[in-house]
């Protein structure tokens, strides 16, 4: 995920976008066309509007845009419960600042990742690690809807997850083991292949019965 975000370049090989080496793109221009939600997200101790809005600086001052991103990330109730709603200072290190739970911080981070209207690349790296199963399921349903909408302008949504129930909706699933691609295909194809994906999917499924 961080290679795709151009935080650093690959030590070996190359990453291509439509056959063009990713390193040939302007870094700011590339990042301006992508959105990302990382497992190790940052807790920006700013106003709630700014904490979400930094996902698209040009629209950070538009409360309606921020509220919409929060709603799609399942963070609408978090924002609504704050003393000054979007204008609430977050972080108890600041006078009058409000502290949030880990799950609430993560929902705001997800909202931040949903600020841009038409990104070409959307990446989610274990984006729901601090959320309960019900909240996670609802979020992935919205992610899937957003991915289908983004396909109209050629957007690609990339999701990293260890929870197999959340990735079965993907058009293409890539199974990694030991840093190498082990299997790839749709959910149906991988289940029919009876390999590692099918084995682990069955194991996780039994845990929920």
N, C-alpha and C positions, 0 to 999 in steps of 0.2 A: 504494500500500500504506500509506503513512504518513498519507494523508488518511483512509483507512478506519480506521486505528488512532487517529484523533483527535489526532495529534501537532500538527496545525494544521488550519485550515478552508480550504475552497476560496475563491479570490479571486473567482471567477465561478460562477454556477450553484449547484447543491446536490446532495448525495448523499442518497438516500432509502432507507429500509429498510421494506419493506411499505408504501410511500407516505408514511412519516413522515420528516421532515427529521432526518438523523443528529445535527445540532447540538442537537436538543431532548432527546437522551438524556443522562443523567448520565455523565460521562466515565469515572469509576471503574467504574460499573455496566456500561457497554459493554465496557470493556477486560477486565472480569472474566468476560465470556462469549465471549472470543475467544482464539485462540492464534496465534502468529506466529513465523516463521523468516525472518530478513532476510539479504540478501547481505552487508551490512555489520554482521555480528553482533558482539556484545561478548564479549571474553575475560575472564570474571569470574574473578579470581584468588582463589578461595575454596576451601573443601573441595570435592572432586568432587561430593559429595552436594548441596551448596548450589548449585554452579554449574549443575547440572541442575534442582534443586528449586525455584529461584526462579521457574520457570515456573508453579508453583502453590504459593504460600507456605503455604497451609493443610495441604499434604501433604508439605512439604519434609523433615520429620523422619521420614518413613516410608520406610525403605530399600527395601522391596519395591516400592513405587510408583515410586521413582527407578530401580531396576534394570529394571523393566518398560519404562519410557520409554526408557531407554538401549538395551535390546534391540531395541525397535521402530525406533529410529533408527540401528541398525547400530553402536552404540557400546558394546555389551556387552564386546567384546574389549579395547577401550580401557580401560574401567573395571577389568576383571579383571587387566590387566597392571600396574596402579598398585601401588606398594609397600604402601599401606594401603587399597587398593580405594577404596570410596566416601569414606573418611575421610582421603584423601590431600590434602595442601595442594598447590594448583596455582600455578605462577608462581615463577620462581627469585629474585624479589625478596624472597621470604619464606624464613626458615630451614627447610631441609628441603623446600622447594617443588620440584615437578617441572614441567619444561617439556614442552609437547606440540607436535606438528607442526601445520601449518595445517589439514590434513584432520581430525586428531583434535579440535582445538578446534571445528571446524564440526560434527562428529558430536555433540559435547556440546551445541552450540547447537540442533541439531535435536531432541535428546532433550528439551531444555528446552521446545521448542515442542509436544512431545507429552505434556506432563505432565497437562494438564487432561482430565478424563473425557468431558464432554459440552459442548464449546464450540459456539456457534452459528455462528461464523465462524473458519475456519482459513486463514491466508494464508502462502504460501511464495514468497519473492522470490528467484529464482535460488539455491535453498537448497543446491545441490551443486557450487558453482563450484570448490571445492578437492578434490573427490573424483574418483577414477578412474571410467572408464565402467562397469565391472562393479559397483562399489559404488553408483553412481548408479542403474543399472537396478534393482537389488534394492530400493533405497529407494523408487523411484517405484512399484514393485509394491505395497509396503506402504502407501504414501500412497493409492493407488487403493482398496485394501481398506478402509482407514480411512475414506475418503470415502464408500464405499458403506454402511458401518456407520453413519456419522453422518447419512446421509440419513433414517434412521429417526426421528430427532428434529428434522429440519428443518435440519440443519447444511449450510453451504455451504463448499466448499474452493476456494480461489482460488490458482492457480499461475502465476507469471511465469517464463518460460523462453525462451531463444533456441535450445534444442535441440528440434527438432520431434518427434523420436522419443519424447520424454518427455510430450508433450501430446496425442498422438493418442488416448489413452484418455479424454480429457475429454468430458463431455456437450456442452459448448459451448466453442468456441475463438474467441477474438476477436483479430484481427490488427490491430496498430497500426502506422501509418506516419506520421511527422511529427507525432506527438501526436494523431492522429485515427484513428477506427475505419475501417479499410479493408474488412475482410471479417469475417463471423461465421457460424458454423455448426458442424456436426460435422465430424470428419476426412473422412468420406466425401463430405459435401456440398462441402467446400472443395476436395477433390481433383477432384471432378466439375466445379467451377466454373472450374478451370484458370487461377486467378489467381495472385497473389503467393505465397500459402501453398503451392499446388501446385508452383510453380517452385522455391521455396526448399527444400521438403521433398525434391524430386527431387535438388537439388544436394547437400544434406547426405547423402542416401542414397548417392549415388555416391562420396562421400568415404570411406565405410565398406566399399566393395566391394573 
